[in-house]
């Protein structure tokens, strides 16, 4: 009896509880509206975005351009130095720089420095200040990417530049300026095959000398021909007189 009371009446069982946030399946496409108090809070903290103006992109671009064109004294000094290089260099080569190790770039600089040739790398903003309102302004489109510049006070060093560039495929020749004239890549390489100015002047002087000598020879041609004919005629007459005198002497001896 005691066991029946303990096992049947006094024994308690714990209920199984399962927690669910929503009663049914959540509808993502048409969610339930929030509670009134929560809806008020959400309405207050809802972000507000100002409607952009019609010409806002143009205004923003102009502001960015103005912020970029802030006067930088250091860039002005470097731009003045770059313009000085352009004005006092007879040979300028423009090179597109591909991916290259700094060690290889240093070797190129050393090889060119042995021939009194300098290698410089300037940014686009500096070059814009350096070549603005000058005769070199046409090279600005070449500085959209990383570009190296070779300066030399002597125009005859173009062969040394090409020899060094052949050993460095990472540097691509795009053009150059020789004696103040802008040349394309093909014109630049064709200029390298031409002799120097001293040799050309010597050849031109030789041609002028030959032309002058030919003119003098043509003018004296008839006189020289007349003198030769008279000389030949005089020689024939002298030989005839000698022959006649010899034959006359032989006749006297025979008689």
C-alpha positions as CSV (number, residue, x, y, z in Angstrom):
1,X,0.0,0.0,0.0
2,X,2.8,2.3,0.9
3,X,4.5,1.5,-2.4
4,X,1.3,2.3,-4.3
5,X,1.0,5.6,-2.6
6,X,4.6,6.5,-3.3
7,X,4.7,5.3,-6.9
8,X,1.2,6.3,-8.0
9,X,0.1,9.4,-6.0
10,X,3.2,11.1,-4.7
11,X,5.4,10.8,-7.9
12,X,5.7,14.0,-10.0
13,X,6.6,14.3,-13.6
14,X,8.5,17.3,-15.2
15,X,6.7,18.7,-18.3
16,X,8.5,18.9,-21.6
17,X,8.8,22.6,-22.7
18,X,9.5,23.8,-26.3
19,X,10.1,27.5,-26.9
20,X,9.0,29.1,-30.2
21,X,9.4,32.7,-31.1
22,X,6.5,32.9,-33.5
23,X,3.4,30.9,-33.7
24,X,3.7,30.1,-37.3
25,X,6.2,30.1,-40.1
26,X,7.9,33.4,-40.8
27,X,6.8,35.1,-44.0
28,X,9.8,36.9,-45.4
29,X,8.0,38.5,-48.4
30,X,5.1,40.0,-46.3
31,X,6.4,40.3,-42.7
32,X,4.1,41.2,-39.8
33,X,4.0,44.9,-38.9
34,X,5.9,45.7,-35.8
35,X,4.3,46.7,-32.5
36,X,3.1,50.2,-32.2
37,X,5.8,51.4,-29.9
38,X,8.5,49.7,-31.9
39,X,7.1,51.2,-35.1
40,X,7.3,54.7,-33.6
41,X,11.0,54.1,-32.6
42,X,11.8,52.8,-36.1
43,X,10.2,55.8,-37.7
44,X,12.2,58.2,-35.6
45,X,15.6,56.5,-36.3
46,X,14.9,56.0,-40.0
47,X,17.9,57.5,-42.0
48,X,17.2,60.5,-44.2
49,X,19.1,61.0,-47.4
50,X,19.1,64.2,-49.3
51,X,18.1,64.0,-52.9
52,X,21.1,64.8,-55.1
53,X,21.0,67.8,-57.4
54,X,21.0,67.4,-61.1
55,X,24.5,68.7,-61.6
56,X,25.9,67.2,-58.4
57,X,28.5,65.0,-60.3
58,X,29.9,68.0,-62.1
59,X,30.1,70.0,-58.9
60,X,31.8,67.2,-57.1
61,X,34.3,66.6,-59.9
62,X,35.1,70.3,-59.9
63,X,35.7,70.3,-56.2
64,X,38.0,67.3,-56.4
65,X,39.9,69.0,-59.2
66,X,40.3,72.1,-57.1
67,X,41.5,70.1,-54.2
68,X,44.1,68.3,-56.4
69,X,45.4,71.6,-57.8
70,X,46.5,72.9,-54.4
71,X,49.8,74.7,-54.8
72,X,52.6,72.5,-53.6
73,X,55.9,74.4,-53.2
74,X,58.0,71.2,-53.4
75,X,56.3,70.1,-56.6
76,X,57.0,73.6,-58.0
77,X,60.7,73.3,-57.3
78,X,60.9,69.8,-58.9
79,X,58.9,71.0,-61.9
80,X,61.4,73.9,-62.4
81,X,64.2,71.4,-62.3
82,X,62.5,69.1,-64.8
83,X,61.9,72.1,-67.2
84,X,65.6,73.0,-66.9
85,X,66.5,69.4,-67.9
86,X,64.3,69.7,-71.0
87,X,65.6,73.1,-72.0
88,X,69.3,72.3,-71.7
89,X,69.4,68.7,-73.0
90,X,70.0,68.1,-76.7
91,X,68.8,64.4,-76.4
92,X,65.7,63.4,-74.5
93,X,64.3,59.8,-74.6
94,X,60.9,58.9,-73.2
95,X,60.6,55.3,-71.9
96,X,57.6,53.3,-70.7
97,X,58.6,51.5,-67.5
98,X,57.2,48.0,-67.1
99,X,57.6,45.8,-63.9
100,X,61.3,46.0,-63.2
101,X,63.4,45.3,-60.1
102,X,65.2,48.3,-58.5
103,X,68.5,46.4,-58.9
104,X,68.1,46.2,-62.7
105,X,67.0,49.8,-62.8
106,X,70.1,50.9,-60.9
107,X,72.3,48.9,-63.4
108,X,70.7,50.9,-66.3
109,X,71.3,54.2,-64.5
110,X,75.0,53.3,-63.9
111,X,75.5,52.2,-67.5
112,X,74.1,55.4,-68.8
113,X,75.9,57.6,-66.3
114,X,79.2,56.4,-67.7
115,X,78.3,58.2,-70.9
116,X,77.1,61.4,-69.0
117,X,73.4,60.4,-69.4
118,X,70.9,60.9,-66.6
119,X,67.7,59.0,-65.9
120,X,64.8,60.8,-64.2
121,X,61.3,59.7,-63.2
122,X,58.6,62.3,-62.5
123,X,55.0,62.2,-61.6
124,X,52.1,63.4,-63.8
125,X,51.3,66.5,-61.7
126,X,55.0,67.5,-61.8
127,X,55.3,67.1,-65.5
128,X,52.0,69.0,-66.0
129,X,53.7,72.0,-64.3
130,X,57.0,71.5,-66.0
131,X,55.9,71.4,-69.7
132,X,52.8,73.7,-69.4
133,X,52.8,76.5,-72.0
134,X,56.1,75.2,-73.6
135,X,57.0,73.5,-76.9
136,X,57.2,70.2,-75.0
137,X,53.5,70.2,-74.0
138,X,52.7,67.5,-76.6
139,X,54.4,64.8,-74.6
140,X,51.9,65.0,-71.7
141,X,49.7,62.0,-72.9
142,X,52.8,59.8,-72.5
143,X,52.7,60.3,-68.7
144,X,49.4,58.6,-68.1
145,X,51.5,55.6,-66.9
146,X,54.9,55.3,-65.3
147,X,57.4,56.9,-67.6
148,X,61.2,57.4,-67.3
149,X,63.1,60.2,-69.0
150,X,66.6,60.1,-70.3
151,X,68.5,63.4,-70.6
152,X,71.8,63.9,-72.4
153,X,73.6,67.2,-73.2
154,X,75.0,65.7,-76.4
155,X,72.8,64.5,-79.2
156,X,75.4,62.0,-80.4
157,X,74.9,59.7,-77.4
158,X,71.7,58.2,-79.0
159,X,73.6,55.0,-80.0
160,X,74.7,54.4,-76.4
161,X,71.1,54.8,-75.2
162,X,69.8,52.2,-77.7
163,X,72.5,49.8,-76.8
164,X,71.6,49.9,-73.1
165,X,67.8,49.6,-73.9
166,X,68.5,46.4,-76.0
167,X,69.7,44.7,-72.8
168,X,66.7,45.9,-70.8
169,X,63.4,44.8,-72.3
170,X,61.5,46.2,-69.3
171,X,62.1,49.7,-70.6
172,X,60.2,50.4,-73.9
173,X,61.2,53.4,-76.0
174,X,58.2,55.5,-77.0
175,X,59.8,58.5,-78.6
176,X,62.2,61.3,-78.0
177,X,63.3,64.9,-78.5
178,X,66.5,65.6,-80.5
179,X,67.8,69.1,-81.0
180,X,64.4,70.5,-79.9
181,X,62.4,68.4,-82.4
182,X,59.9,65.7,-81.2
183,X,60.5,62.3,-82.9
184,X,58.6,59.1,-82.9
185,X,60.1,55.8,-82.1
186,X,61.0,54.9,-85.7
187,X,62.3,58.4,-86.4
188,X,64.4,58.2,-83.2
189,X,66.0,54.9,-84.3
190,X,66.5,56.1,-87.8
191,X,68.3,59.2,-86.4
192,X,70.7,56.8,-84.6
193,X,71.9,55.4,-88.0
194,X,72.8,58.8,-89.3
195,X,76.5,60.0,-88.9
196,X,77.3,62.9,-86.6
197,X,77.1,66.6,-87.7
198,X,80.9,66.9,-88.2
199,X,81.1,64.0,-90.6
200,X,78.1,65.2,-92.6
201,X,79.7,68.7,-92.9
202,X,83.0,67.1,-94.1
203,X,81.1,65.0,-96.7
204,X,79.1,68.1,-97.8
205,X,82.3,70.1,-98.2
206,X,83.9,67.3,-100.2
207,X,80.8,67.3,-102.5
208,X,81.0,71.0,-103.0
209,X,84.8,70.8,-103.7
210,X,84.2,68.1,-106.3
211,X,81.4,70.1,-108.0
212,X,83.7,73.2,-108.1
213,X,86.5,71.2,-109.6
214,X,84.2,69.7,-112.2
215,X,83.0,73.1,-113.2
216,X,86.5,74.4,-113.6
217,X,87.5,71.3,-115.7
218,X,84.4,71.8,-117.9
219,X,85.3,75.5,-118.5
220,X,88.9,74.7,-119.4
221,X,88.0,71.6,-121.5
222,X,88.0,73.4,-124.9
223,X,91.2,75.4,-124.1
224,X,93.0,72.3,-123.0
225,X,91.9,70.4,-126.0
226,X,93.1,73.2,-128.3
227,X,96.5,73.3,-126.6
228,X,96.8,69.5,-126.9
229,X,95.9,69.6,-130.6
230,X,98.4,72.5,-131.3
231,X,101.1,70.6,-129.3
232,X,100.5,67.4,-131.4
233,X,100.5,69.5,-134.6
234,X,103.8,71.1,-133.6
235,X,105.4,67.8,-132.8
236,X,104.3,66.4,-136.2
237,X,105.8,69.4,-138.0
238,X,109.1,69.1,-136.1
239,X,109.3,65.4,-136.9
240,X,108.6,66.1,-140.6
241,X,111.3,68.7,-140.8
242,X,113.8,66.4,-139.1
243,X,112.9,63.6,-141.6
244,X,113.3,65.9,-144.6
245,X,116.7,67.3,-143.3
246,X,118.0,63.8,-142.8
247,X,117.0,62.6,-146.3
248,X,118.6,65.8,-147.9
249,X,121.9,65.1,-146.1
250,X,121.9,61.5,-147.3
251,X,121.4,62.6,-150.9
252,X,124.4,65.0,-150.7
253,X,126.6,62.2,-149.4
254,X,125.5,59.9,-152.2
255,X,126.4,62.5,-154.8
